[in-house]
Structure formats: C-alpha cells, structure tokens
C-alpha cells in the first residue's frame, strides 16, 4: 500500500473506525471484518494459484474431438 502516490494516513483510518463504531453495532462490525477477511483470503488464493478464472464462455464446454462418437453406448458381452 505504500507504493500508491497518495496513501491514506493511518490516523484518518483510526478516527473513521472510532466514529463508525459509535453508529454500527459490534456484531455488525465483527461480521463485516470476518467477511472482509474471507474476501482477502479468496483473492490471495487466486493470486497464489496463478491461473485466472475461466471466462464464462469457456466454462463447461468440451474440446471438439476429431472422431465422431455415437450417442449409443457400446455393447458389453456378459458371460
């Protein structure tokens, strides 16, 4: 975060947190912090994995094969 040209001073964030704490119930703050932590962990996992998610157009589609397959299953001989 220190690489950004105009970082927000820490005292501003602390004061905003104090003022917000006066308006928002502690349970809601706790829920928000837990949700925020889950989002950060999810983004971190995506970045560490190194593969971007598949686009919606390619999800669930199979690669076309060169052989034409019959929709009928092969016959199995039972002894």
C-alpha positions in Angstrom: 0.0 0.0 0.0 2.9 2.3 0.5 3.6 2.3 -3.3 0.4 4.3 -4.0 1.0 8.0 -4.7 -1.5 9.3 -2.1 -1.7 6.9 0.8 -4.4 7.5 3.4 -2.8 8.5 6.7 -3.3 5.9 9.4 -4.8 8.4 11.8 -7.6 9.0 9.3 -8.5 5.3 9.2 -8.3 5.0 13.0 -10.7 8.0 13.5 -13.1 6.7 10.9 -13.1 3.4 12.7 -13.9 5.1 16.0 -16.7 7.2 14.5 -18.2 4.2 12.7 -18.1 2.2 16.0 -20.4 4.7 17.5 -23.0 4.1 14.8 -22.7 0.4 14.0 -23.4 -2.4 16.5 -20.4 -4.5 17.5 -22.0 -7.7 15.9 -22.2 -6.0 12.6 -18.6 -4.8 12.8 -17.5 -8.3 13.6 -19.5 -9.7 10.7 -18.0 -7.2 8.4 -14.4 -7.9 9.5 -15.0 -11.6 9.0 -16.4 -11.1 5.6 -13.6 -8.8 4.6 -11.0 -11.4 5.8 -12.7 -14.1 3.7 -12.6 -11.9 0.6 -8.9 -11.1 1.1 -8.1 -14.8 1.6 -10.0 -15.7 -1.5 -8.2 -13.1 -3.6 -4.9 -14.3 -2.1 -5.6 -17.9 -3.0 -6.5 -16.9 -6.6 -3.3 -14.9 -6.9 -1.1 -17.6 -5.4 -2.7 -20.3 -7.6 -1.6 -18.3 -10.7 -4.4 -19.2 -13.0 -7.1 -16.7 -13.7 -10.7 -18.0 -13.6 -12.1 -19.3 -16.8 -14.2 -17.0 -18.8 -17.9 -17.6 -18.8 -17.9 -18.6 -22.5 -15.4 -21.4 -22.0 -16.9 -23.0 -18.8 -18.4 -26.4 -19.2 -17.5 -26.7 -22.9 -15.6 -29.7 -24.2 -12.8 -29.6 -26.7 -14.1 -30.9 -30.0 -12.8 -34.3 -30.9 -11.8 -35.4 -34.4 -13.7 -38.7 -34.1 -17.4 -38.8 -34.4 -18.9 -40.6 -31.4 -22.2 -42.5 -31.3 -24.5 -41.4 -28.5 -25.4 -45.1 -28.1 -23.2 -46.9 -25.5 -21.0 -49.8 -26.6 -22.4 -53.3 -26.2 -20.9 -55.2 -23.3 -20.8 -59.0 -23.6 -21.7 -60.7 -20.3 -20.7 -64.3 -19.7 
